[in-house]
Amino acid sequence: MSVFGIGIAYGVATLLVMFSGMPIAFALGAVAVVFMGIYMPSASLDTVTQNVYEEMASITLLSIPLFILKGAAIGKSRAGHDLYSALHAWLHRVPGGLGVANVFACALFAAMAGSSPATCAAIGSAGIPEMRKRGYSGGFAAGIIAAGGTLGILLPPSITMILFAVAAEKSLGRLFLAGIGPGLLLVSLFGFYAVYRFRREYAAAEAIYKNGGPEAAILARDEYTLAERFSVLPRVIPFVLLLTGVMAALYGGFATPSETAGLGGLLALGLIAAIYGVWRPEDLGPIMKSTIRESTMLMMIIGMSLLYSYVMSYLHISQSAAESVVAMHLPRWGLLFAILVMVVVLGFFLPPVSIILMTAPIILPPLRAANFDIIWFGVVMTIVMEMGLIHPPVGLNIFVIRNVAPDISLSEVIWGTLPFVLLMMGAVLLLCLVPEISTLLPDLVMGPDGSR
């Protein structure tokens, strides 16, 4: 059979196994092993474990379970609730300040935890009830938290970016820095939209009240004294210092990414013990269990995805696909558009981890041939994958929100997230027009990247 035929069979088999309901890690591993048995030397089956080990023997990947430990420690404490309360106290005078506070809280928590679902759960459990109590519509409240949670895969330390750095063989520190500018851009866009949407809902409620209707909760104003605002800071400042300390250790050259992740995990455990009294075995048990469960699941997906990519490469499927894309002689921006559309479609069904590891061998060679900055593309691809977290049918953050706020219907959550999907599209367009939003900071801190 030709390489083209094998490639088609490989893709179809993957889709069929995935749609059967089999977990992603086992689906990718099963397809890879079957095609190894059919098209590769029989001895290759004896080296499956060795191949997986060699593919995963990366010091960068070691940072993933350590960052997960840091996120689990913060997520299992009241840090998310305290962070949200502090920001609300300081932003309450801003129109829509509650919504803006939730956006900022999501951004800061995502930067500390590095996980989108954890951010949605931690901030959503505190923020959504408060927004609903103050008259925000269900879709608006859910959309803010779901979209804010996506920042977990863009702002450092991002597990998704760690995997992209491994797949693209690029500097993880440079990729982390490249995500900060676009992350702040998205935070600003989400914040401005929160103010705009609040003004609309406030004006509608005010018009009803002036016409003799009931006074809606959204018309009420919260007031905090200066003493009350300062009283909420002591519980938040240590976690902000944790975030800045970890980033300083990484970019100051004092520690590698893996050492930084370990330092962050230990400091997070120390802070929740000191601030929240979480130090007993029965308190630490759920944190360790969550860390082990999520790390095992993620590392299984990574290992099987790498085996899947190895088989693709051995059978020349990825090389032939890349050559075919180059041979189409698409315009430079047409090539980027086609690849991003493919990523969006894959986002309907797959999580970002699988998308990166499955597509990197195919899409990166044509992008390099077209002289795209791979670090910049990694940021753009991450934002596009963020959209997949808040649109159906997979939309992981949508289902996290449904668990946190079961009183909000699924249709309300979906409609509430759509404006944020459009804002993400606008951010991608801005990055294409002004790539310096992403590339300026890493160039200033680490110098120009000569490997672009």
N, C-alpha and C positions, 0 to 999 in steps of 0.2 A: 504494500500500500504506500502511496505517496505521502510526503510530509504533510501536504495539504489535507489529505484524507484522514491521516492520524490526528491532526490538529482539530478537525471538525468533530471527529469521534470523541476526542479528549474533552472538548467543550460541552458537547451534548451529554456525555456521560456525567460530567460534573453537575450540570443543571438538573438532570434526572435524579441523581442521588440527593442533591440538596433539597429539591422539592418533595422528596419522599419524607422529609421531616427529620432526617438524621442530623445530629449535631455537626456544625461546620467542620470542626477539627477531624472527626472521624470520616466525614464525607470526603474531604480533600485527601486524607491519608489512604482511604480505601481505593479511590480512583487512581492515585499514584501507584500503589502497590499492584493493582490489577494490570496497569499498563506496563509496569516494570516486568511483570511475569510474562506478558505477551510479546513485547517488542524489545526488551533488553536481555542481555545474557542472564541465564538462570542463576549464575553466581551473584548477581546484583541483589537478589532477594536476601542473601545471607548478610548483606552489608547495610540493610535498611537502618538499623539502630546506629551503626557507625556514621552513616551519611547524615542522619538527623543530628547526632551529637556534633559532628564537624561543622554543620551549618549553624548550630546554635552556640558554638564555642566562641562567643564574642563577649568581651568584657563590658561592652556597651549594654548588651541585653541583661547583664547582671543588675543594672540599675532599675529595671522594671519592677521586680517584686519589692525592692526597697522603697521606691516611690509609692507603690501600692500600700505598703505598711504606713508610710507617712499620711497618705490620704485616708486610710481606714482609721488611724488614731484620731485625726481631726474630725472625720465624719461621724464617729461614734460618740463624740463629746457634744457639748452645747456650744461649740465654737461658732457654728453656722448661725444659730439663733442670736448669740451675743453680737456677732459681726453685723448682722442685719439690724438689730436694735440700735447699735451705735450709729450706723449710717443714717437710719431713719431720724434719729434725734438731731443730727447735724444738717440734714437736708429737708426737714419738714417745711421750711419756708418756701422752697422751690415748688412752683406749680407741678403737680404730679410727683412731688418729692418722694412719696412712698414707692412709686414704680421705679424712679431713678435709683433710690437706695437699694432696691432689689437687684437692679442691673449691676451696680457697683459691688454689691455683696457677692453676686455670682462670679464676677470677674476676680475679686480677691480670693474667694474660696477656691475657685478653679485653679488659680495660680499656686495655692497652697496644696491642694489635693491632687491636681492633675487628672481628674476623672469627671466626665460629663454627668453620668448617672448619679454619682455621689453628690455633685453640686446641686443638681435638681432636687434630690431627696432632702439634703440638709437645709438649703435655703427655702425650698418650696414648702417644707413642713411648717416653717415659721412665717414665711412671707405671704403665701396664698391665703391662709385664714385671715391675716391682718388686712390684706387688700380687699377681700370679700366683705369683711366687717365694715370697711370704710367706703363701700359702695362701688368698687371697681367691678366691671362685668367679668363673668367667669372666663370668657375667651381671652380678654385682655390680661388678666392676672396669670392665666396658664401660659400664654404666649411669652410673657416677659421671662418667666422662670425657665421654660423649655429652651428659649433662645439663649438666655444668659448661661444656661448650663453647657451649651455647645462650646463656650470659650475654653472649657477644660481640655480640649484637644488642640487648641491653638496657643494659649499662653503657657510659657514654661513653668514647671517641668511637664511636658506633654508626652505621654506614652506613645501616641501616634507618631509624633515627630522623632522619637527615639528609633522607631521601626523604619521610618523613611530614611533617617541618617544611615542606618545599617544597610538598607536595600540600595541606596544610592551611593554608598561609600563616601559620605560627606561628613564634615565636621559637625558634631552634635551641638557644640557651643555656638557655632555660627548660625545653625538652624534655629536654636532657641532664641537668639537675639533677633533673627529675622522675623520671628512671630510676634514680637512685642509691638512694633508699630501698627501692623494690621489689627492686632488685638485691641489696641487703644482706639483705632478707627471704628471697629465694630461696637465697642463700648459706647463711644460717642454717638454713633448712629442709633443704637438701641435707646440711649438716654433721651435723645431729641425726639424720637418717635413716642416714647413714654409720655413726655411733656405734651406733645401734639394730641395724642389720643386722650390724655386726661382732660385737656381743655375742651375737646369735643364732648366727652361724656359729662363734664361739669356744666357746660353750656346747655346741654339737653335737659339735665336735671334741674337747672336753675329756671329754664323756661317753663317747665312743668309746675314748679313751685310758685312762680309768679302768676300763673294762670289758676291758682287755687288748689293745686295738687299737693300731695304730701311732700314734706322736706326729706330728700334723699340723704343717705349717710355720706355720700361723696361731697356734700356741701359743708360738712362739719370741718373745722380746722383744729389741728393738734397744736399745742403750745408746750414748749420745754424751756425751763429756765437755764441759765448758763451753768449753774451748779449741776443740774440734771444731765446736761450734755457732757460735762467733764467726768461725771461719775461713771459713765459707761465705757470710758476709754481704757482703764487699767486691764480689763479682761481681753481687750482686742490688741493692744499694742504689742504684747509678747509674740503673737502669731504673725503680725506684720514684720517684726524684727526677725522672726524665724525665716520668713520668705526672703527678706533682703539679705540676711546672713548667708543663706544657702546660695543665693545668686552671686554674692560677693566672693564666696569661697570658690565657686566654679569659674567665674570670669576673672578673678584676681590671680588665677593660676595656683591657688593653694591646694586644690583637690581636683581629682578626675570626676567625670559624671557619676561613676559608680560610688566613689567615696563621698561625693556630695549627697547622693541619695541615701546612703547609710547614715550620714551625719544628720540629714533632715528627719529620717525616721526616728533616730534616738532622741533628737531634740523635741520632736512632736510628742513622743511618749513622756518625756520629762515635763513638758509644759502641761499636758492634760493631767499628769499626776499632781503637779504643784498647784494648778489653778482649779481643777474640778475634782480633785481627790480620786482620780481613776488610776489606782495602782494595785488593788487587790487582785488575786488570781481570777476571781469570778468577774471582775471588771475587764481584765485584759483578755479573758478567754474569747469573747465575741470578736474583739479586734484581731486576734491571731487567727481565729477561724475564718473570718472574712478575708484576711490577707492571703491565707493559704488557698482558700477556694478560688478567689479571683485570679491569683497568680498561676495556679495550676491550670485553670481554664484558658487563660491567655497564653501561657507558655505552650500548652498543647496545640492551640490554634497556630501559634508562630512556628512550632516545630513541623507540623503537618503542612503548613503553607510553604515552608522552605523546602520540604521534601517534594511537594507538588511542583514548585518552581524548578527544582533540580531535574526532575523527570522531563519537564517541558524543555529545559535547556539541552539535556542529553539527546532527546529525540528531535532537536533542532526546530521545535515548534515556535519558541519565543524568537529565535534568530530569524526564521522565515517570516514570521508575522511582522517583525520590525523592518525587515528588508522590503516587504510588500508595502508597508506604510510609506517608507522612503521613496519607493518606486512610483507611488501615486503622484509625486511632485506637487503636493498640496502647497498653497501659499503658506508662509510661516505662521501667520495668525489663523489660517484655516486649519492647519494641523493642530494647533493648541485648542481651538474651538471643538474639533472633532474628539480630541482626547478628553476634554472636560465634559462633553455630552455623554461619553461612554462612562465616565466616573459617576455622573449623576444617575444614569440608568442602573449601574451596579449598586449605587447607594439605595435603590429601591429594595434590594434583597440582602445585601451583605454589609457587615460592619466595616469601619475604616481599616482595621488591622488586616483583614483578608484582602480588601481592595488593594492596599499598598503592596503586599507581598506577592499577590497573584499577577498584578499588572506591571510592576516595576521592570521586569526583564523585557517587556514588550514596548513600553512607552518611553523609557528613558533614552535608549539609543537614538530614535528619531528626533527627540527633543535636543539631544546633544548635537546631532548633525545640523539642526536648524539654529544652533548657537543660542539656545535659551539658557539662562542662568538656572541651574538645577535647584539651588537653594531657594530662589524666588519661586520657582514652580512648586516646590514642596509646600510653601506657604499657601499659594493659590489652590493647590489640590486639597490642602487641609480645610480651607474655607468651603470648598465645594462639597467635601465629605461631611462638613458640619450640617449642610442642608439635609443630608440623608438622615441625620439624627432627629429632625423635626418635621419630616414629611412621610406620609404613608407609602408603602404598606409596613415597612419595618419600623422607622421612626422611634428608636429606643426611648428617647426622652419623652415622647408623647405618652408612652405606657407607664413611665416612671411617674409622670404628673397624674395620670389616672389613678395610680395607687396612692399617691399623696393626697389627692383631692377627688375622691370618688363621686362627690356631688356635682362635679362639672362633667357634662356629657362629652363623649369622644368627638362628636362633630364640633362642639364649641372649642375644644382644645386645638383641633386641626385648623379651623378657621382663624383662631387666635394666633397661630404660628405663621400663617401664610405671609403677612406683612414683613415678618422678620426674614423669611426666605428671600423676598424681594430686596430687602436691605443688604443681605449677603451677596446677592447678585450684583448690586450696585458697588459693593466693596471690591468684588473681583474686577469689575470694569475699571474702577479707580486704580487698582494695582497694575492693571495692564497699561493704563495711560501714564501713571506716575509710579514706576517700579521702585523708586527711591524710598517710598513709604516702608518698604520691606528691607531694602539693601543698604540704606544709609547707616543705620545703627551698627550692624556687624562690620561694615567697612571702617567706621570710626573707631570701634573698640579693638578689632582684630586685624585691621588693615585690609586692603583689597584682596579678593580671592582670585588668585592667578589661575585656578583650575576651572573657571567657568567655561 
